[in-house]
């Protein structure tokens, strides 16, 4: 009888734990300013990444809470497990895969150069960045990209992309190197007439949702992402933020 009671107690405990795990609200880190992927509009955060993760969470049955933070704090927060996941235009890179787990890619990106409109004929390639002052967001992929390909460039680091854009417009830097969709979006919205994307550099970057190593959320999120793509919801979200469906 004691053995049987122990078995029932064990099953009850397991059931209770699983019920708790299913109902647990996970914490999802996101960048504070990464237009149009995530940014603050009034008193809430919105953007492509925000809409996409919300759709994935509905399909996967995940309850979550967003935790906006500076981009350079996201990876350390994942490593210390202060957050459960992160969606912030995070490029999937081999060095990052050593310390983090990633979902399947959800967006094909790349790197571009943005300059003041008056300088569009002066900076059209990586070679044109030699000895120039280049504004880049701290912790982003373009930092290593520029260091590797244009070692003579003078890099200025900023906590978020908005600051780097303003630095360029004020004449304190010669160019911004950053993710293509963000620069294109800014150049045709707030920066229209002031700045222009002068070159697109094919770096074949892909964004992924990041997790602490060994997270059991990866499979769940991947399944949700597949369903969002299959239902056509991904295409609708993409068209909302970029004006058309993604290239197939």
SULSUL-V285265 format. One record per helix or strand. SS is the DSSP state (A for helix, B for strand). FROM is the first residue (numbers start at 0). TO is the last residue. If there is no record, write none. Layout:
# SULSUL-V285265
ss=SS from=FROM to=TO
ss=SS from=FROM to=TO
This chain:
# SULSUL-V285265
ss=A from=1 to=22
ss=B from=24 to=30
ss=B from=32 to=33
ss=B from=37 to=40
ss=B from=43 to=45
ss=A from=47 to=59
ss=B from=62 to=68
ss=A from=70 to=78
ss=B from=84 to=85
ss=B from=90 to=90
ss=A from=93 to=96
ss=B from=99 to=101
ss=B from=106 to=107
ss=B from=110 to=115
ss=A from=116 to=118
ss=A from=126 to=128
ss=B from=132 to=136
ss=A from=140 to=148
ss=B from=153 to=157
ss=A from=160 to=168
ss=B from=174 to=178
ss=A from=179 to=186
ss=B from=194 to=200
ss=B from=205 to=206
ss=B from=209 to=211
ss=A from=216 to=230
ss=A from=232 to=241
